[in-house]
């Protein structure tokens, strides 16, 4: 029982790391907001699967980030689950 749980946790961490690494922006609320606004092409305040498809990390992690399984990533889900990479 512990092994499947460990595999599931590892997969979730890997998916989050993928989104984090591909964001390419400094870690600030303003830049997350800008990134969300850029991806939200119809400005409805949520990201559909089609909108997320333009970002490889979000596309591959969509189901994990969409915590309430409504088929959309809300601003809150995005803010809690997407980390941006600091500038170097």
HUBEL-V695318 format. One record per residue. N is the residue number from 1. RES is the residue in three letters. PSI is psi in degrees with one decimal (NA if undefined). Layout:
n:N res:RES psi:PSI
n:N res:RES psi:PSI
This chain:
n:1 res:UNK psi:-36.5
n:2 res:UNK psi:-35.5
n:3 res:UNK psi:-48.9
n:4 res:UNK psi:-36.5
n:5 res:UNK psi:-40.8
n:6 res:UNK psi:-40.0
n:7 res:UNK psi:-43.3
n:8 res:UNK psi:-44.5
n:9 res:UNK psi:-41.2
n:10 res:UNK psi:-40.8
n:11 res:UNK psi:-40.3
n:12 res:UNK psi:-42.5
n:13 res:UNK psi:-41.5
n:14 res:UNK psi:-42.3
n:15 res:UNK psi:-42.6
n:16 res:UNK psi:-40.6
n:17 res:UNK psi:-37.0
n:18 res:UNK psi:-46.2
n:19 res:UNK psi:-43.2
n:20 res:UNK psi:-46.5
n:21 res:UNK psi:-30.5
n:22 res:UNK psi:-10.1
n:23 res:UNK psi:-43.2
n:24 res:UNK psi:23.0
n:25 res:UNK psi:160.6
n:26 res:UNK psi:156.1
n:27 res:UNK psi:87.6
n:28 res:UNK psi:152.0
n:29 res:UNK psi:-40.3
n:30 res:UNK psi:-42.7
n:31 res:UNK psi:-32.8
n:32 res:UNK psi:-41.3
n:33 res:UNK psi:-44.0
n:34 res:UNK psi:-41.8
n:35 res:UNK psi:-43.3
n:36 res:UNK psi:-46.9
n:37 res:UNK psi:-38.4
n:38 res:UNK psi:-42.8
n:39 res:UNK psi:-30.2
n:40 res:UNK psi:74.7
n:41 res:UNK psi:-26.2
n:42 res:UNK psi:4.9
n:43 res:UNK psi:39.0
n:44 res:UNK psi:3.9
n:45 res:UNK psi:10.2
n:46 res:UNK psi:158.2
n:47 res:UNK psi:123.7
n:48 res:UNK psi:170.3
n:49 res:UNK psi:-36.3
n:50 res:UNK psi:-42.1
n:51 res:UNK psi:-40.7
n:52 res:UNK psi:-23.5
n:53 res:UNK psi:-21.5
n:54 res:UNK psi:-9.4
n:55 res:UNK psi:112.1
n:56 res:UNK psi:-44.8
n:57 res:UNK psi:-42.1
n:58 res:UNK psi:-40.7
n:59 res:UNK psi:-46.1
n:60 res:UNK psi:-18.7
n:61 res:UNK psi:9.4
n:62 res:UNK psi:-50.0
n:63 res:UNK psi:-38.2
n:64 res:UNK psi:-39.7
n:65 res:UNK psi:-34.9
n:66 res:UNK psi:75.8
n:67 res:UNK psi:-32.6
n:68 res:UNK psi:4.7
n:69 res:UNK psi:39.5
n:70 res:UNK psi:1.0
n:71 res:UNK psi:5.5
n:72 res:UNK psi:151.4
n:73 res:UNK psi:116.0
n:74 res:UNK psi:169.1
n:75 res:UNK psi:-40.4
n:76 res:UNK psi:-44.5
n:77 res:UNK psi:-41.1
n:78 res:UNK psi:-49.6
n:79 res:UNK psi:-40.5
n:80 res:UNK psi:-27.1
n:81 res:UNK psi:-16.0
n:82 res:UNK psi:122.5
n:83 res:UNK psi:140.4
n:84 res:UNK psi:148.6
n:85 res:UNK psi:132.1
n:86 res:UNK psi:147.8
n:87 res:UNK psi:148.8
n:88 res:UNK psi:NA
